[in-house]
């Protein structure tokens, strides 16, 4: 097996684990203030380990898995959540290389941008019911900040290889 094959296997293995956590955790039907941080934690860790492409990929698959499995019953939501997750992971991914200040800034900026996009999308781009608007507005900022902060703490306090695919 060549080094290149090993890289691909690592990407699939780590990506599969991250996707499984982020996509299947919502199936436990826990409250949003628990599920949201776990999913956002996983998106930041996936971006940290797999790079921007891996983080965005995990973030784009999770809403479809939730929709197909019946966890997310509204058909117009997966594309909106995909974009929100991509904004979150791209922002963190672009800033994570600037030492710890960049990682912290990436989580904060990504959380704010994700929140702004999702709240705008459900109030202006689609006709979402009030309960859905409430779920996809301020709680998104909270869950992204909490999940990202937990990811930063885990990164700082334990050995997680940064971008194992380098």
C-alpha positions as CSV (number, residue, x, y, z in Angstrom):
1,X,0.0,0.0,0.0
2,X,1.4,3.4,-1.0
3,X,1.4,6.6,1.1
4,X,-1.2,8.0,-1.3
5,X,-3.6,5.0,-0.6
6,X,-3.0,5.5,3.1
7,X,-4.1,9.2,2.8
8,X,-7.3,8.2,1.1
9,X,-8.1,5.5,3.6
10,X,-7.5,8.0,6.5
11,X,-9.7,10.6,4.9
12,X,-12.6,8.0,4.5
13,X,-12.1,6.6,8.0
14,X,-12.0,9.9,9.8
15,X,-14.6,11.4,7.6
16,X,-16.9,8.4,8.1
17,X,-16.6,8.7,11.9
18,X,-17.2,12.5,11.9
19,X,-20.2,12.0,9.5
20,X,-21.6,9.2,11.7
21,X,-21.4,11.4,14.8
22,X,-22.8,14.5,13.2
23,X,-25.6,12.8,11.3
24,X,-26.7,10.1,13.7
25,X,-26.6,12.1,17.0
26,X,-29.8,13.9,16.2
27,X,-31.5,10.5,16.0
28,X,-31.3,10.5,19.8
29,X,-34.0,13.2,19.8
30,X,-32.3,15.2,22.5
31,X,-33.0,18.9,22.9
32,X,-31.5,21.4,20.4
33,X,-29.2,22.9,23.1
34,X,-27.5,19.4,23.4
35,X,-27.7,18.2,19.8
36,X,-26.7,21.4,18.2
37,X,-23.4,21.8,20.0
38,X,-22.5,18.1,19.4
39,X,-23.0,18.6,15.6
40,X,-21.1,21.9,15.5
41,X,-18.3,20.3,17.6
42,X,-18.1,17.6,15.1
43,X,-18.0,20.0,12.1
44,X,-15.1,22.0,13.7
45,X,-13.2,18.8,14.6
46,X,-13.8,17.4,11.0
47,X,-12.4,20.7,9.6
48,X,-9.4,20.6,11.9
49,X,-8.5,17.0,11.1
50,X,-9.7,16.6,7.5
51,X,-9.2,20.2,6.3
52,X,-11.8,22.5,4.7
53,X,-12.9,20.0,2.1
54,X,-13.5,17.3,4.7
55,X,-15.3,19.7,7.1
56,X,-17.6,21.1,4.3
57,X,-18.3,17.5,3.1
58,X,-19.4,16.4,6.5
59,X,-21.4,19.5,7.0
60,X,-23.2,19.0,3.6
61,X,-24.0,15.4,4.2
62,X,-25.5,15.7,7.7
63,X,-28.7,17.6,6.8
64,X,-29.4,15.1,4.0
65,X,-29.0,12.1,6.3
66,X,-31.3,13.8,8.8
67,X,-33.9,14.4,6.1
68,X,-33.7,10.9,4.6
69,X,-34.0,9.3,8.0
70,X,-37.0,11.5,8.9
71,X,-35.3,13.5,11.6
72,X,-35.7,16.7,9.5
73,X,-39.2,16.6,8.0
74,X,-39.1,19.7,5.9
75,X,-37.7,19.3,2.3
76,X,-36.4,22.8,1.8
77,X,-34.2,22.7,4.9
78,X,-31.2,20.5,3.9
79,X,-29.9,22.9,1.2
80,X,-30.2,25.9,3.7
81,X,-28.5,23.9,6.5
82,X,-25.8,22.8,4.0
83,X,-24.9,26.4,3.2
84,X,-24.9,27.3,6.9
85,X,-22.6,24.4,7.7
86,X,-20.4,25.3,4.8
87,X,-20.1,28.9,6.0
88,X,-19.2,27.7,9.5
89,X,-16.6,25.2,8.4
90,X,-15.1,27.4,5.6
91,X,-14.7,30.3,8.0
92,X,-13.0,28.2,10.6
93,X,-10.9,26.5,8.0
94,X,-9.7,29.8,6.5
95,X,-8.7,31.1,9.9
96,X,-7.4,28.0,11.8
97,X,-3.9,28.3,10.5
98,X,-3.3,31.6,12.3
99,X,-2.4,30.0,15.6
100,X,-4.9,29.9,18.5
101,X,-6.2,33.4,17.8
102,X,-7.2,32.3,14.3
103,X,-8.9,29.2,15.6
104,X,-10.9,31.2,18.2
105,X,-11.7,33.9,15.6
106,X,-12.7,31.2,13.1
107,X,-15.2,29.7,15.6
108,X,-16.6,33.1,16.6
109,X,-16.8,34.5,13.0
110,X,-18.1,31.2,11.6
111,X,-20.8,31.0,14.3
112,X,-22.0,34.6,13.6
113,X,-22.0,34.1,9.9
114,X,-23.9,30.8,10.1
115,X,-26.5,32.3,12.4
116,X,-26.9,35.4,10.2
117,X,-27.3,33.2,7.1
118,X,-29.8,30.7,8.6
119,X,-31.9,33.3,10.3
120,X,-32.1,35.3,7.0
121,X,-32.8,32.2,4.9
122,X,-35.8,31.1,7.0
123,X,-37.3,34.6,7.2
124,X,-36.6,35.9,3.7
125,X,-35.8,33.0,1.3
126,X,-38.4,30.4,2.3
127,X,-41.8,30.5,4.0
128,X,-40.8,28.8,7.2
129,X,-43.3,28.3,10.1
130,X,-42.7,30.4,13.2
131,X,-41.4,27.4,15.3
132,X,-38.8,26.7,12.6
133,X,-37.8,30.3,12.4
134,X,-37.2,30.3,16.1
135,X,-35.1,27.1,16.0
136,X,-33.0,28.4,13.1
137,X,-32.2,31.8,14.5
138,X,-30.6,32.7,17.8
139,X,-30.2,29.1,19.1
140,X,-28.0,28.5,16.0
141,X,-25.6,31.2,17.3
142,X,-25.5,29.6,20.7
143,X,-25.1,26.0,19.5
144,X,-22.3,27.0,17.1
145,X,-20.4,28.9,19.7
146,X,-20.8,26.2,22.3
147,X,-19.9,23.4,20.0
148,X,-16.9,25.3,18.6
149,X,-15.7,26.3,22.0
150,X,-15.8,22.6,23.2
151,X,-13.9,21.7,20.0
152,X,-11.2,24.3,20.8
153,X,-10.9,23.0,24.4
154,X,-10.6,19.4,23.1
155,X,-8.0,20.5,20.5
156,X,-6.0,22.3,23.1
157,X,-6.1,19.7,25.9
158,X,-5.7,16.5,24.0
159,X,-3.8,15.0,21.1
160,X,-5.8,15.4,18.0
161,X,-3.7,15.4,14.9
162,X,-4.3,18.5,12.9
163,X,-4.9,17.7,9.3
164,X,-3.9,14.1,9.3
165,X,-4.0,14.1,5.6
166,X,-1.0,16.5,5.1
